[in-house]
Amino acid sequence: MTRAAKKADPTDADFTDWLSKWWPHFEESSDLLVSPSIIGTPLTPTLLLVSEKFFELKRLKADEGFIRVQCRADGIFPKPVMTLHSQQRRIPEAIVQSKQEGHLYEISAQVTLPELEKPEEFSCKLHIPLANYTTRKTFFGSGGFRERSV
């Protein structure tokens, strides 16, 4: 079976019109949009990929001596997987939450870690297994979290 992928921009008016017109004709199965047969003619199954509309990785304030790393993304289809990584240490399993809003997914991953004195590089990997799509965000920081007063 051949699977074609169509990358879509959820903010594009043409895509939105196309999706609203054709969505009732698609059958959602395991996050794979598969087009049905039209008058008995089989169609090539098509995977619809909607890449993230929003994607951020940030360091948040935590209790003294700790840091909190959070990654968030939304506006994605099909269901994504998110993981957090550090170049300097092993990160325990993050708390990952995802929910579906309409036909698109929101996902976040968060972990609280002991603070290191040395600079540390964190990255967040957003992966859509069905579409073989991966993107990353990275930030590099050192020492403690410093809150600025403006």
C-alpha distance (Angstrom), angle and dihedral (degrees) to the residues before:
residue distance angle dihedral
M1 . . .
T2 3.79 . .
R3 3.79 118.6 .
A4 3.78 120.0 -159.0
A5 3.80 120.2 -161.1
K6 3.76 123.9 -145.1
K7 3.80 115.1 -166.1
A8 3.77 111.3 -148.6
D9 3.79 135.6 -167.5
P10 3.83 108.5 -141.6
T11 3.82 90.9 -154.8
D12 3.81 93.6 55.3
A13 3.83 110.7 104.4
D14 3.82 92.6 -147.4
F15 3.80 90.7 54.2
T16 3.82 92.4 46.5
D17 3.81 90.6 51.2
W18 3.81 91.3 46.7
L19 3.81 92.7 48.2
S20 3.81 94.9 47.7
K21 3.82 89.8 49.4
W22 3.80 97.4 46.1
W23 3.82 103.3 29.9
P24 3.84 93.9 90.4
H25 3.82 88.4 56.0
F26 3.80 93.4 54.7
E27 3.75 124.7 85.1
E28 3.81 116.2 -145.7
S29 3.77 112.4 -142.1
S30 3.82 122.9 164.9
D31 3.81 89.6 -20.7
L32 3.80 91.1 -57.1
L33 3.77 116.6 122.5
V34 3.77 105.9 -144.5
S35 3.77 120.6 -174.9
P36 3.82 113.0 -132.6
S37 3.78 127.8 -129.6
I38 3.79 115.1 -81.0
I39 3.81 112.2 -141.9
G40 3.79 91.2 -21.9
T41 3.83 95.3 -51.1
P42 3.80 111.1 124.8
L43 3.79 115.9 -131.3
T44 3.78 127.5 -152.6
P45 3.81 107.6 -96.6
T46 3.80 108.3 -108.3
L47 3.77 126.5 -154.3
L48 3.78 111.9 -149.3
L49 3.82 111.3 -148.2
V50 3.78 119.5 -164.7
S51 3.81 108.4 -175.0
E52 3.79 120.0 -147.4
K53 3.79 119.8 -68.8
F54 3.83 91.6 -163.3
F55 3.82 129.1 22.1
E56 3.82 127.3 168.5
L57 3.78 140.1 162.2
K58 3.79 118.6 -163.1
R59 3.75 144.4 162.7
L60 3.79 115.3 -123.1
K61 3.77 133.3 -162.3
A62 3.80 114.2 -91.9
D63 3.80 137.3 170.1
E64 3.82 117.5 -55.0
G65 3.80 110.7 -68.9
F66 3.81 94.4 18.3
I67 3.79 138.1 88.7
R68 3.79 129.0 -154.1
V69 3.79 119.5 -146.7
Q70 3.80 117.8 -162.9
C71 3.79 131.4 -176.2
R72 3.81 123.7 -172.5
A73 3.79 136.0 179.0
D74 3.78 134.9 169.8
G75 3.78 143.4 178.2
I76 3.83 94.4 53.8
F77 3.81 134.4 143.4
P78 3.01 134.5 -142.7
K79 3.81 106.7 29.9
P80 3.83 110.5 -75.1
V81 3.81 133.9 -148.4
M82 3.83 121.0 -137.4
T83 3.82 129.5 -162.4
L84 3.82 134.5 176.8
H85 3.81 123.3 -141.0
S86 3.82 139.5 -176.6
Q87 3.80 127.8 -161.3
Q88 3.81 91.4 -148.3
R89 3.81 103.0 47.4
R90 3.76 147.3 6.6
I91 3.79 111.5 -89.5
P92 3.80 115.7 -143.1
E93 3.77 116.7 -127.7
A94 3.79 109.1 -63.0
I95 3.78 124.7 -133.5
V96 3.81 102.4 -103.4
Q97 3.79 122.0 -168.7
S98 3.77 127.5 -179.9
K99 3.77 134.6 175.2
Q100 3.74 136.7 177.1
E101 3.82 119.2 -121.7
G102 3.78 108.1 -169.8
H103 3.79 103.4 -44.0
L104 3.82 95.8 -29.7
Y105 3.80 130.0 83.3
E106 3.81 133.8 -130.0
I107 3.80 118.3 -159.9
S108 3.80 136.2 179.6
A109 3.80 136.1 179.6
Q110 3.79 124.9 -164.5
V111 3.79 135.8 178.2
T112 3.82 134.3 175.9
L113 3.81 115.5 -145.8
P114 3.80 138.5 177.2
E115 3.79 109.3 -93.8
L116 3.82 118.5 -106.8
E117 3.80 122.9 -148.3
K118 3.81 93.1 -142.7
P119 3.81 125.4 73.9
E120 3.78 112.6 -84.1
E121 3.80 133.2 -162.0
F122 3.81 119.3 -145.6
S123 3.77 127.3 -173.1
C124 3.77 135.8 -174.5
K125 3.79 120.7 -150.7
L126 3.80 118.8 -155.2
H127 3.79 111.4 -166.7
I128 3.80 133.5 178.3
P129 3.82 103.6 -162.3
L130 3.80 96.7 -167.4
A131 3.80 91.5 54.8
N132 3.82 99.0 37.4
Y133 3.83 86.5 -125.7
T134 3.82 122.6 148.0
T135 3.79 133.2 170.8
R136 3.82 132.1 170.2
K137 3.79 141.2 -155.4
T138 3.81 121.1 -158.9
F139 3.79 136.1 -172.8
F140 3.77 132.5 -178.3
G141 3.80 122.0 -150.3
S142 3.77 141.3 158.4
G143 3.78 139.4 -151.4
G144 3.75 122.2 -6.6
F145 3.74 132.2 -17.8
R146 3.78 109.5 -90.4
E147 3.77 118.9 -158.6
R148 3.79 113.6 -152.4
S149 3.77 123.4 -144.2
V150 3.77 114.5 -142.7
